[in-house]
Amino acid sequence: MKRKNPKRAALLALTAMIAASWALPAAAQQDIDVSRELNADGKLWVENISGSVIVSGWDRSEVRIEGKLGEGSDRLDVDGNEKRLKVKVILPHKARNVRGSHLEIRMPMDAVLYVSTVSADIEVTDLRGEIHLQSVSGNIGAQTAATEFEAESVSGDLELFLDCEDIQVDTVSGDVGLESKKIATLEINTVSGDAEIFVERVERFGFNSVSGDLGYMGRIEERGRLNSQSGDLELIFPGGADAEFEISTFSGDIECSFGPKPKKSNRFNISKSLEFTAGGGKASIDIESFSGDITLQEK
């Protein structure tokens, strides 16, 4: 019987161990390259816990997914048909030391998009259909001309360059930056994040804040309702204001570069109010604040 060489056996074992260690990262962090058919008016759902999701539109009836599946992830599920498609990063039952997955997706530009993440950043460009984005702590960026745009974030910031009819943004502590042209309906709700809004004109504008500040520049053509508990509100009207204003604050100040001076309800009360009409009074704008300051300017 031929005897085994102990040194050779040890060397083979060591070589096998090294090869296995080299194979682990490649197996754990897999390349992604998947294509599926999706109609131009189809719907796409994307779910990713951490990492990033980048979505852009093209003129094909196809979804293509590229990128890297994070180390420790189980797999990438792609289920559905040409009408409805769902892309989801699956994690093990007891997910530990899982690294983020990075998805780069091309989809039909007129299809509807839903993205949900926990800590993954979201970036969307060149889409014209409805867009619905949700993240817990990831940042959200968008540069697109969708028919309808909706975004929710708990602590991530939002940087938005939009040309959309209807926009709704809800955030708990993330800041919001928005630039746009004409908007039919704009609704922003924030708990402690600040909002900076630059628009040419908006027909209906709603803003609600607990402690976040608002800086707004643009025209309001039909209706504006703004409410803040402790955040400051600053509105600048390019070309002059054209609205009926009803403004009140409990303990904040009111500063207006046009129109009359604010009044106290009585000498024993610190609350202030201001009602007047600027221009032809085309729009109706109500502004309320508990302790935040209110500033109105024309430019």
C-alpha positions in Angstrom: 0.0 0.0 0.0 1.3 3.4 -1.0 1.9 5.6 2.1 0.7 9.2 2.1 3.3 12.0 2.4 2.3 13.9 5.5 4.0 17.1 4.2 2.2 16.9 0.9 -1.1 16.2 2.6 -0.6 19.3 4.8 0.3 21.4 1.8 -2.8 20.2 -0.1 -5.0 21.0 2.9 -3.4 24.5 3.3 -3.9 25.1 -0.4 -7.5 24.1 -0.2 -8.0 26.4 2.8 -6.5 29.4 1.0 -8.6 28.7 -2.1 -11.7 28.5 0.0 -10.9 31.8 1.7 -10.4 33.4 -1.7 -13.7 32.0 -2.9 -15.7 33.4 0.0 -15.7 37.1 -0.9 -16.5 36.3 -4.5 -19.4 34.1 -3.5 -20.6 36.4 -0.8 -20.4 39.6 -2.8 -21.9 38.5 -6.1 -22.2 40.4 -9.3 -25.7 41.1 -10.4 -26.8 41.2 -14.0 -30.5 40.4 -14.5 -33.0 41.4 -17.2 -36.8 41.1 -17.2 -39.5 42.3 -19.5 -41.8 45.1 -18.2 -44.5 47.0 -20.1 -44.1 50.7 -20.6 -47.1 51.2 -18.2 -46.0 48.5 -15.8 -45.1 48.7 -12.1 -41.8 48.0 -10.5 -41.2 47.5 -6.7 -37.6 47.6 -5.3 -36.7 46.6 -1.7 -33.2 46.9 -0.3 -32.2 47.1 3.4 -28.8 48.8 3.1 -26.4 50.0 0.4 -27.9 52.0 -2.5 -30.6 51.9 -5.1 -30.0 53.9 -8.3 -32.9 53.9 -10.9 -33.0 55.6 -14.3 -35.4 55.5 -17.2 -35.0 54.4 -20.8 -37.2 53.8 -23.8 -37.1 49.9 -23.6 -39.9 47.7 -22.3 -37.3 46.0 -20.1 -35.8 46.2 -16.6 -32.1 45.6 -16.2 -30.5 45.1 -12.8 -26.8 45.4 -12.3 -24.6 45.9 -9.3 -23.3 44.0 -6.3 -25.1 41.8 -3.8 -23.7 42.6 -0.4 -21.6 40.2 1.6 -23.8 38.1 3.9 -26.9 38.5 1.7 -28.9 35.4 0.8 -30.0 36.3 -2.8 -31.7 38.7 -5.1 -35.3 37.8 -5.8 -36.9 39.0 -9.1 -40.5 37.9 -9.3 -43.5 38.9 -11.4 -44.4 39.4 -15.0 -44.4 42.1 -17.7 -47.1 44.0 -15.9 -45.8 43.9 -12.3 -42.3 43.2 -11.2 -40.7 43.0 -7.8 -37.0 43.2 -7.0 -35.9 42.4 -3.4 -32.6 41.7 -1.7 -33.2 38.7 0.6 -31.2 38.5 3.9 -30.7 35.3 6.0 -33.1 34.6 8.8 -30.4 35.7 11.4 -28.7 38.4 9.4 -25.4 39.4 11.0 -22.4 41.3 9.5 -24.4 41.8 6.3 -22.9 44.4 4.0 -25.0 46.7 1.8 -26.2 45.7 -1.6 -25.8 48.2 -4.5 -28.4 48.0 -7.2 -28.3 49.9 -10.5 -31.6 49.6 -12.4 -32.8 50.7 -15.8 -36.6 50.7 -16.3 -39.2 52.0 -18.8 -39.4 55.7 -18.2 -43.2 55.8 -18.1 -43.7 52.9 -15.7 -44.6 53.3 -12.0 -41.8 53.0 -9.5 -41.9 52.0 -5.8 -38.7 51.9 -3.8 -38.4 50.9 -0.1 -35.2 50.9 1.9 -34.0 51.1 5.5 -30.5 52.6 5.3 -29.9 52.4 1.6 -29.6 55.7 -0.3 -32.0 56.2 -3.2 -31.3 58.1 -6.5 -33.8 58.4 -9.3 -33.4 60.1 -12.7 -35.1 60.4 -16.1 -38.5 58.9 -15.2 -42.0 60.2 -16.2 -44.4 57.9 -14.4 -45.4 57.9 -10.8 -42.6 57.7 -8.2 -43.0 56.5 -4.6 -39.9 56.4 -2.5 -39.5 55.5 1.2 -36.4 55.3 3.4 -35.7 55.2 7.1 -32.2 56.7 7.3 -31.0 56.7 3.7 -30.7 59.9 1.7 -33.1 60.4 -1.3 -32.1 62.2 -4.5 -34.2 62.7 -7.5 -33.9 64.6 -10.8 -36.9 63.8 -12.9 -40.2 64.9 -14.5 -42.7 62.4 -13.1 -46.4 62.8 -13.2 -46.6 62.2 -9.4 -43.8 62.2 -6.8 -44.0 61.0 -3.2 -41.1 60.6 -0.8 -40.9 59.6 2.9 -37.8 59.7 5.1 -37.2 59.4 8.9 -33.7 60.8 9.2 -32.3 60.9 5.7 -32.0 64.2 3.7 -33.8 64.8 0.4 -32.4 66.7 -2.5 -35.0 67.0 -5.3 -35.0 68.6 -8.7 -38.4 67.9 -10.1 -40.8 68.9 -12.9 -43.9 67.2 -11.5 -47.6 68.0 -11.2 -48.1 66.7 -7.7 -45.4 66.4 -5.0 -45.7 65.1 -1.5 -42.7 64.9 0.9 -42.9 63.6 4.5 -39.8 63.6 6.8 -39.1 63.3 10.5 -35.7 64.8 10.9 -34.2 65.0 7.4 -33.7 68.2 5.6 -35.6 68.9 2.3 -34.2 70.8 -0.7 -36.5 71.2 -3.6 -36.2 73.0 -7.0 -39.0 72.9 -9.5 -40.9 74.9 -12.2 -44.7 74.6 -12.2 -46.4 72.4 -9.6 -50.1 71.8 -9.2 -50.0 70.5 -5.6 -47.1 70.6 -3.2 -47.4 69.1 0.2 -44.5 69.0 2.7 -44.7 67.7 6.3 -41.7 67.7 8.5 -41.1 67.2 12.2 -37.7 68.7 12.8 -36.0 69.0 9.4 -35.6 72.2 7.5 -37.0 72.8 4.1 -35.7 75.0 1.3 -38.1 75.4 -1.6 -37.4 77.2 -4.9 -40.2 77.1 -7.5 -41.4 79.3 -10.3 -45.0 78.8 -9.3 -47.3 76.4 -7.4 -51.1 76.3 -7.5 -51.7 74.8 -4.1 -49.0 74.7 -1.3 -49.4 73.0 2.1 -46.6 73.0 4.7 -46.8 71.6 8.2 -43.8 71.6 10.6 -43.2 70.9 14.3 -39.8 72.5 14.7 -38.3 72.7 11.2 -37.7 76.0 9.4 -39.1 76.8 5.9 -37.5 79.0 3.3 -39.8 79.4 0.3 -39.2 81.4 -2.9 -41.9 81.3 -5.6 -45.4 82.3 -6.6 -48.5 80.8 -5.0 -51.4 81.1 -7.4 -54.4 79.6 -5.7 -54.1 78.4 -2.2 -51.4 78.3 0.5 -51.8 76.8 4.0 -48.7 76.9 6.2 -48.5 75.9 9.8 -45.5 75.7 12.2 -45.1 75.0 15.9 -41.7 76.4 16.6 -40.0 76.6 13.2 -39.5 79.9 11.4 -41.3 80.6 8.1 -39.8 82.8 5.4 -41.6 83.4 2.1 -40.2 85.4 -0.8 -42.5 86.3 -3.7 -40.6 87.1 -7.0 -42.4 89.7 -9.0 -44.6 90.7 -6.0 -47.3 89.0 -4.0 -50.8 88.6 -5.4 -52.9 87.2 -2.6 -55.2 87.7 0.4 -53.1 87.0 3.5 -54.3 85.8 6.9 -51.3 85.5 9.3 -51.1 84.8 13.0 -48.6 83.8 15.6 -48.8 83.2 19.4 -45.3 84.2 20.5 -43.3 84.7 17.3 -42.8 87.9 15.4 -44.3 88.9 12.0 -42.2 90.9 9.6 -43.6 92.0 6.2 -41.9 94.2 3.7 -45.2 95.0 2.1 -48.7 95.6 3.5 -49.6 96.9 6.9 -48.0 96.3 10.2 -49.1 93.3 12.4 -51.3 94.0 15.4 -51.7 92.5 18.8 -55.2 91.4 19.8 -54.9 93.5 23.0 -52.1 95.0 25.1 -52.1 92.1 27.5 -51.7 89.4 24.8 -48.4 88.6 23.1 -50.1 87.0 20.0 -50.0 88.9 16.7 -52.1 88.8 13.6 -52.1 90.4 10.1 -54.8 90.4 7.4 -54.4 92.2 4.1 -54.6 91.9 0.4 -51.6 92.3 -1.9 -51.9 92.9 -5.6 -55.3 91.7 -7.0 -55.7 89.1 -4.2 -55.7 86.2 -6.7 -54.6 83.6 -4.2 -55.6 82.8 -0.6 -52.7 82.3 1.9 -53.1 81.3 5.5 -50.0 81.2 7.8 -50.0 80.2 11.4 -47.1 79.8 13.9 -47.0 79.1 17.6 -43.5 80.4 18.5 -41.7 80.6 15.2 -41.2 83.9 13.4 -42.9 84.7 10.1 -41.2 86.8 7.4 -42.7 87.9 4.1 -40.7 89.7 1.3 -41.2 90.7 -2.3 -38.4 90.4 -4.8 
